Amino acid sequence: MEAAAENPARKRKRRRRGNGGQQHGGASATIQQREKPASADLAAHSGEEASSSRRNRRKHRGKRGIQGRPLAPGKAVGQPAIVPQPTAARAAGIAPVPGIARANGSAEAQAGDAYRRASQLPARGNRASDNPWPDELYAALDLGTNNCRLLIAQPTRPGQFRVVDAFSRIVRLGEGLAASGRLSDEAMERAIDALRVCAGKLKNREIRRMRLIATEACRQAANGEAFLERVVAETGLELEIIDRETEARLAVSGCSSLVGREARSVVLFDIGGGSSEIAVIRIGENRFSRLANHITHWTSLPVGVVTLSERHGGQHVTPESFEGMVSEVADMLASFSCPEIEIAQSGDFHLIGTSGTVTTLAGVHLDLPRYDRRKVDGIWLSDDEVSAMQAKLLSWDFASRAANPCIGPDRADLVLAGCAILEAIRRRWPSPRMRVADRGLREGLLTDMMADDGVWRRHRNRRGQRAR
């Protein structure tokens, strides 16, 4: 009789309380498990509280995007996530290099790294509906003389992409190459270890298109081709050796968004481990969508931070030995036939540097406690600021350079060789300002692949169709 007399409203309320944890299955249940410490907490809520919680989840669901939802290994990613620190470096594949000391705060220790945290986001938020290519992933790998780098990215708004995964490791593939003409066994082992990590990342994702390149070390080495055959056998990755002109064009493509709209001439340089590419860009009234089409002159110097530091010594650098490095690079530049750049008014011309040298200078200039790509990429440095930073580094001994969190022991013996190359470029093309680019060949590869596939044109067409 008591059950029959029970208020019907209380009955409904009791039923809702009993079923509240099971009303939503599938993806909603998974979200609830992530957000609540235990399922018992759900059952403890009243029906009104559960309904309010569901409304809040629906309200904020579109804001999760790439904030803090870890990537599921072995699955194609529809809505990528960024692994929060301190696990980002581990998830990005950062690991100690055999035989090379590493520092927790060094630029390279952060490289695989803050890239995802600082990558460009879609213009209209992080919701899956904002991205018309939820499953279209592109990959670019750059095996250089000093580094092995990988980016996996997803196109977003026209001309931009979102980084899904990143990897960077110093391998020093070109170590000893200038003296022997061959890649050493130790260097090849370091590179293959890094490439195995890259192969695992690529295997675990459905990649629409990828391009994997090797640069100066493999170009120069007598056993470069044999090394790449070994890479195929041991990792399954097929790398192509690109020529120097292609390398210069890719560097320009990767940095095109950093060229000021008011600029009419730009000298862009990429100081690598074994070579340095320089492109002279002249922009008229009509600007092409691909900045590389504005290159009028380019050169590739057969010298980089690794080769120059090995010839002149990178640990103990005096003002005299530094000037000797500058003179060697200046002699190479003297044979580069390029007309003088005319500057009509302020803002017409500037330099763009993309390399570990210029990003290191920017980090030291900002006095960062640890390297942060978000603060470095795109920063402007005046001519006086660059000179001051070079003088500061030259005044430090090797231990002081190694202790700096933006240099670290990995780059302590290379950074002054890079500054010498930079100084020779600045003397050839004096400029009141220089823009720093923490980007380069990988970004150029991704931009070119996405443009060739027309993904951004399709996006514009879809937006037009929706508007109609």
N, C-alpha and C positions, 0 to 999 in steps of 0.2 A: 504494500500500500504506500510505503514511503517512497519507493521508486516511482510509482505511478503519479504521486503528488509532486514530484520534483519539477521545479520550474523549467519549462522548455528552453529558455535562454541559457540557463546554467548547463543543460544537457549539451547544447551546441558548443558552448564554451569549453566544456570538458572534452568533447570530441576533437575540437581544434587543437587543444593542448596535447592530446594523445597522438595526433597525426602531424603536428607541426614539423617534426624533423624528417618526414617522409613525403612531403607534398611535392618536393622538387627533386628530380633525379638528374642523372647525366652530369652535364657540365656544371649546373647550379650546385649539385651536391659536392662536386670537387671544390668549387669556390668556397662553400661553407666549411669544408674540412680545412682549407688553407687559412681561413680567416678566424676560426674558433679553435681554442686549445684542445677541446674534447667535445664529443657529440653529446655528452650529458648536459653541457651548458645550454644546448639548443632546447632540450626537453624542459629545462627549468624555466624558460620564458613563457609568459602568457601569450594567448592568441594575438592580442593587440601588439605586443612587443615583437613577436615573430613577423607580423605583417609589416610593422615599421622597419624592421631590419631588412626585409626583402625589398621594400621601396628604396631604402638607402643604397642597397647593393645595385639595384637597377640604375639609380641616379648616378652612381660613381663608377659603374662598370666601364664606361668609355674612357675613363681617365687613367686606367692602369697601363695601357700601351706597353712601353718598354721600361717602366719603373719597377724593378725588383721581382719580376716573375722569372725564375731561372729557366734556361733553355733545357728542353727535354732531349737528352742524348739519343742519337739514332733515329730521330724523326725529322721529317720535313717541317720547317718552321713556317707557320702562317703569320704569327704575330710575335716577332722576336722580342727577347728580353735582354736587359743589361744586368749582368751579375754584379751586385753591389760590392764595394770594397768591404773587408780586405781580401775577398776571394777572387776579385777580378783578374789579378795578375796570374793566379793559378789557373783559372778557367781559360785565360787567353793563351796558355801554353808557355808562359815564361818559366824557364828553368835554367839552372846554372850551366855554363858552358865549360866542358872539361878543359882544364889548363888555363882558364881565364878567370880572374877574380871578378866578383860582382859586388855591387853595393845596393842596399835596399832602396836608396833614394836616387840612384843614377837615372839619367834620361832613358837608357836602354831598359833598365829594370821596370820602367813605367810604360814601355812602348806598346805592349800588346793589349791592353792597359787602359789608360784613360781615353784611348781612341774611341771606344764604344760609348763611354760616358759623354764625350764631347762631340759625338757625330751629329750631323745635321738632322733635324726632325722635320716631319711633314708640316706644311704651312698651316694645316687646319686641324692639328691635334694628333693624337696617337691612336684613334679608333681604327679598327680594321677596315671599316667602311670608308675611311679617308684614303686608303691606299688601294688603288685599282689593281695592284699586282701582288697579292698576299703570298703567292707561292713562287714568284719569279726571283730567284737568287742568282747573283753573279759573283765570280771569284777572280781575284788577281793575285799572282804570286811574283815576287821580285827577288831573285837570288843574286845579290851583288857581291862585290869584293869583300865587304865587311859584314853585311847583314843578310839575313833571310827573313822576308816579310810576307805576310798573307793578309788579305782583306776579303771578307765575304759580305756582300751588301745587297740591298733591295732598293730599287728605284722608288723615289717619292715624287715630289713636285718637279716640274721641268728643270733639268740641269743639276738635280741633287739626288742624293741617295742616303739611305739609313744603313749604318754598319751593324751587321748582325753578329759577326765574330771577327776577331783580329789576333794576329800572332806576330811577334818580332823577337829575333834572337841574334846576338852578335856571334858570328861563326868564323870570321876572318879567313874566308876561303882563299884570299889572295896573299896570305902570309908567306913570305919567302919567295913569292913568284918572280919578283924583279930580279933576284939573284940567280935563280935556277931555271926560270922559264917554264916551270911545271908546278902543278898543284901538289902540295905535299899530302902524304897519307893521313897525317893528323888533321889537316884542314878539311880534307874530303870526308873524313869520319864525322867531324863536327857538323858539316853541312848536311850530310845524310841523316844524322840524328834529328836535326831540325826539320828536314823535309818529311821524315816519317810522321812527325806531329802534324804537319800540314796535310799530309795524305789522310790521316785519321779524321781530321776536321772536314775535309772535302767528301770523304766517303759517307759520313753520317748525315749529309744533306743532299737534297735534290737540287743540283746546280743546273740552271738553264744553260749557262755558257761560262766558260772560264778561259783565261789565258795565263800561261805560266812562262816567265821569261828568265833568262840569265844574261848577265851583262859583261863587264870588262874582264873579270878574272877568267871566265870561260872563253872569251874572245881571244885573249892573249896566250893562254896556256897551251902548250903542245899536247897535253893530254886532256884538254877541255872536252872534246867530243867523247872520248872514252869515259870520262867521268859522268857525262850525262847518260850514256848507255848504262852505266852501273846504277845511276839513279833510277832509271826505268825498271831495271831488274829487282832492285831492293825496295822501292817504294811504290812503283806503278805510275809515277808522275813523269810525263813527257814535257821537258822544258825546251824552249826554243832560244837560241842565241840571237839576240837582236843586234842590228848594226847601230852605229853611233848616231846616225841621223834620226832613226826611229826613237832612240832613247831621248834625244833632245826634244822631239815633237811630243812624246809622252809626258815629259816634265812640264812642258808648256800647257798641255791639255789638263793636267792635274791641278795647275795653279791658276787657271783662267779666271776664276771668280775673284781673285785677289788683285787683278789689274784694275786700277781706278778708271771710272768712266771718263774722267777728264784727261787721262793719259793719252798722249799721241805717240810716244816711243817708250819702250821698256827693254832693259837687258835682264834676261832671266838666266840664272846660273844654278847648276846642280853640282855641288862638290861631292863626288863619290869617294869610294875607297881606292879605286884604281884608275879612274878617269874623271874628268870634269867637263860637263856639257854647258855650252853657253849659246843662247839664242838671242838674236836681235829682232825685236818685234816693232813694226811700224804700223800704226792704226790710222787710217784716213777717216773721211767722213762716214763711210759705210763700214760698220763693224760686222764681220762674219760671226756666225753662231759658234764656229770653232776658231778659237784664238790662234791655234797652230797654223791656220791658213794665212796669218799675217806675218809669219817668220820671213824675213828677207835675207838674213845671213845667220849662219850657225857654225860652230866649231866644237870639236871634242879634243880636249887636251889629254895626252896620255899620262896624266899624273893625278893622283888622288891622295887622300890623307894617309893611307897605308903605305903606298909606294914612296911618298915624299918623306914621311917620318922614318922609314927604314933607311933611306939614303943619307939623311942628315942627322938622324937621332932625334927621338921624340921625347925622351925622358928629361934630359938636361939640355934645355934650349937657352942660348944666350942671345942678346940683341944682335950680335954679329952673325950667329948661325941662322937666326930668324931672317935677317936681311938676305942671307945667301939663298934661302928657300924662296923668298919673294922674287929675287933676281932671276932664279931659274924659271919660275912660272912666267915672269914678265917677258923673258926671251921667247918663250913659246907663243905668248900672245902677240908679240911683235910681228910674227909671220901671218897673223890672221888679217886678211884683207877685208876691211869693213869701212865704209864711209863714216865720217864724223856725224854724230847725232846733233842736229840743230835744235836748240831750245828757244822757243819764241817767248814763252811766259812761264811763270811759276806753275808747277803741277803738270807740265807737258811730259816730263821724263822722270822715271825713278827706276831703281833696281828692285828685283825680287830674288831672294835667295831661298833655295829649298835644299837643306842638308842638315846633318847633325851639327855642323859647325855653327850655322846661323841660329839654329834653335837653342844651342848651348849658350851662345852669346846673349840671346834674349833672356834666357832663364837666369843667367848671372846678373844681367842688368836689372831684372825685376827682383833679384834677391829672394828667389823662391825657396821655401824650406824643402820642397821636393818638386820635381819637374811636373808641370801641369799644362797639357796641350791646349786646354781651353783659354789659358791666359797668354800663350805664346803665339798660336797660329793666327796670322793676320796682323800682328802688332807692327807698328812703324817705329824704326830707329833712325835718329838723325845721324848725320855724318860724324858729328862730334861724339855722340854716344857710342857709336861703333869703335871709333878710335880709342875712347876711354876704356872700353871693355877689353880690347886687344892689349892695351898697355897693362891693364890689371892682370890679365892672364899671364903675360910675359914676365911680370914681376913675381909671380908665384913659382915655387919649386914644384917638383912632381908630386910630393906628398900633399901639398896644399891643393893642387888641382884635383887629385884623387879624392880628397876629403869633401870637395864641394858637391852638394847633392844633385846639382844639375849636370855634373861631369862624371864623377865616379871613376874608379880605377879602369873601367873598360875603355874610356875615351881620354884618360889623362895623358897618354903618350901620343894621341892623334890630334887633339884640339888645336895645338899651335901650328901644326902643319896645315890644317884647314884654314886657320887665320891668315897664314902666309898666302895661300891661294886667293882668299878673299881680298887681301890687301892688294895683290897684283891686279885683280879685277877692278877694284875701286880706283886705282891709279890710272887704269886705261879708260874707265868711264866714270869720271867724278860725278857724284850725284848728292844733292842735299839730304836725301832720305832713302831708306831701304826698307822694304816690307819683308817680313819673315813668314815663311810658309812651312808649316809642319805637315807637308803632303808632298806627293811626287809621282813616281812611276805607277804605283798601284792605283792611285786615284785617276791618273790619266788612262790607264787600261780600262777601268770600270766605266769612266765617262764615255770613252770611245765605243765600247761594246754596247752600252745602253743606247747611245745615239744611233749606232748602226742598225740596231734592232727596232728603232723607232718607238721605243716604249713611251717616251714623253709626247710624241705626236699622237699616239693612241690615247694617252691621258687627256690631251686637249680636245680630241674628237669626242671622247666620252662625256667630258664636261659640257661641250656644246650641245650634245644630244640631250643631256639631262636638263639643260637650261631651256631648250625648246619644249 
